Amino acid sequence: VETHRKQLDRLRSNEERDLVVELNGVGGTALMVEADIHRVGINFPAFVIDNAIETEGLCRFAERNGVKCYGMPNLEVWHA
């Protein structure tokens, strides 16, 4: 199924090391979330929100509460 979503690995470049892009969903490998975001009740939804749940639903839930999600495509994270 074609989703037409932008994938962070496809946005990589050697030109802008600190490039930051706005996201509408995230995966759970490496997330950095400000503690205040969770303190106000924005958490990983266990229910469907805009056709997404858990980690993917986090950004959707945040957006509904006026918070945006960002990613850094040139930041490489090794997951073991």
Helices and strands as residue ranges (DSSP letters): G 8-11, E 21-23, H 35-39, H 54-64, E 69-71
